[in-house]
Amino acid sequence: MRVLVANTPNRDFATQFPPIGALSVLNYVRKNSDAEVSFYNIDALRPSREEVIAHIKAFRPDVLGISAIVSTAYGYTRQLAGDVRRELPETLIVCGGNLASAANLLLNRAHIDLCVPGEGEMVFHNIVERARTTRRPPDFKDIQGIVLLDADGELFHTGIPEQLDPSLVWDYDWEDLEKTGTIWNYITPIAKDGEIIFPYRKDPRSHEPHRQGKNHAVLNCVKGCVARCTFCHRSQKGIRHIPVDIVMQRLDRMMEKYNVGFVYMGAEAFGADKRWLDEFLDQIALRDVLWGAGGVRANALTPEWIQRMKAAGCVNLSYGNESGSARMLQIIEKKVSIEQNYAAMKAAIEAGFPTGMQFVVGMPGENEETIRETIDYIKYGTTLTPNLNPDSFAIGYAQALPGTPLYEYARRNGYLGDGMDGEEKYLLSIANKDACDPEAAINYTDTPRLRWLAWRPLMSIEVNYHYYKTFGKEHYFKAMGRDIKMLGGIHSGVGSIAEDVIGPYIPLLIQGKPLPFRLIVPILRSRKPGLAHTFYPALFYRLRHFVTLMEFARTIKNEGMGKALTLGWDYVAHRTRSALGLRKFRHGYVSLRKIVEEMGPSPDDPEAMRPLRSGR
Ligand code: B12
């Protein structure tokens, strides 16, 4: 029995977050059967379409498992499954990962035989065992955790199986990455071009002699989350903390075998369980590694816990701030108050962490006032200390993904077109699209698209100028010059023009001097014209009332007069509608999940889709 698991390439370059979902499923089958298993790291290797098919044909899998952990991988998954269906008709094609929540499309339109929307280890093992005798999807109906088309072609959900005990979660073998020659994409030197990477370089401990030459890696320790934000998708219920002794065994092996001395906690709700955190901090402190924690909830850690984390080697933490508006935090069902959002930033910055901020704008209900509240919050968070970069915040537009209330809101309000055709067209339109790319995003607000597009540059203009006014011109440009390379990492935009446009002038910035004004034209002509307001904060602040007009001009330049006029008409139509009091968003500021639930079950949905639509 030959089993191949492959992942999908997301974004322009491979992530450094190891494909732990795929590897855990693979390792579970290896440990519980005599099947010959192999991993194909398409995300890291970035092979061409022809090379992918040649690789899979050479392996001749009986079962191919596609690990599609983001729903923006629909396009790639459909293409891959189509190629395999054509070349290897005997192979059973299974799709796992978060995309599997779009089972109606995958099974009816994308050549997938079986979808595994939840935790895959046990389910995939059962599938592999059953595939020894049959490849007909209806013959898998008694195996829990699968969505398939039954003998009548009807969608059938076989039920949600038990989840793994926390001690068995993410039991993967790094050697599977060694075998694919991709391990050094995930175990990386702590220094790049002679500079220790962000955020570790901000902590003096990272420069201690005994840490030089050590490697960095992701350490996974907490699966799931305590919250259910309405734009966020996860198909598994609740939160599980991997027992600390197991986490430490895994860390010890990484330190011993791969010379790891720096780790980033791969968690979506780090610090939610204080008894676990207490033991974790004691144990990790003994290992003298430096580490960062992502996915911390703003109401999870007191300043005392943050100080303890710092003492145990933590150099940074990051929150899902999402919004500076209490009303939008309701819509998002963040279960965090605006006061907690403010206090969280204060606690992290006062601990000396270079904590940046992350936001989602454009959820239903967002308007000029809520954007203003978020601008004020970012101004607060980025000027708590002069040591941060004015640009240390990221803004993504709300992106509807299957299995989230936002997706159901979009679907039920006609934003995704009709039926499966509409859904497929939408998923193909966001194929490999980032939330920070508004072009692929849908405007769910009552604000005209031109103004909605202008919100993000307006936020940067206001926040940059506030920093500039707070700490002064010289400090502003020094911070820009100091972090230009670091910014390359965070805001790939700056990195891209750093070399060819402003490169020679970085020394000027480092002296606290502005860029020559003549550079504004090449920057505006570059791939990231929006960076002009980063380097000319005072000028763009004075021009802030024309930011919508600038979006109009940018649309003419990038997409032509036709598209710009369409947006112009949309602007007039929106303003007329709101002048007449005709609003799309006619709900109170309550959880979007509640708003969708009040719409009742969607009439045209097969029963089997219900658990997938509602997510966890
Ligand atoms: C690292 C990461 C990234 C990396 C890399 C992703 C990658 N590897 O390709 C980067 C930064 C590129 C990224 C990008 C995005 N990400 Co991201 N990312 C993550 C993060 C933090 C870890 C990913 C991971 O590997 N998790 C481990 C998971 C997959 O393991 P697991 O749950 O145990 O896996 C189980 C099941 O999924 C299943 N399974 C998995 N594979 C397989 C295979 C088979 C055959 C079977 C049977 C089962 C199976 O069994 C596994 C074991 O139990 C997750 C959050 C999280 N902690 O999961 C978000 C997450 C995956 N990302 C998310 C999103 C939304 C995005 C973006 C779309 C956001 C955006 N629009 O900009 C972009 C992609 C944009 C694009 N261009 O396509 C969402 C996905 C939701 C969804 N339905 O799509 C997540 C879940 C965060 C969230 N909660 O919202 N991301």
Residues whose N, C-alpha, C, O or C-beta is under 5 A from the ligand:
A	BS01	B12	T8 N10 R11 T15 F17 P18 P19 I20 G21 A22 S24 V25 G65 I66 S67 A68 I69 V70 S71 T72 V94 C95 G96 G97 N98 L99 V116 G118 E119 G120 E121 F124 C232 H233 R234 E268 Q399 L401 P402 N432 K433 D434 A435 C436
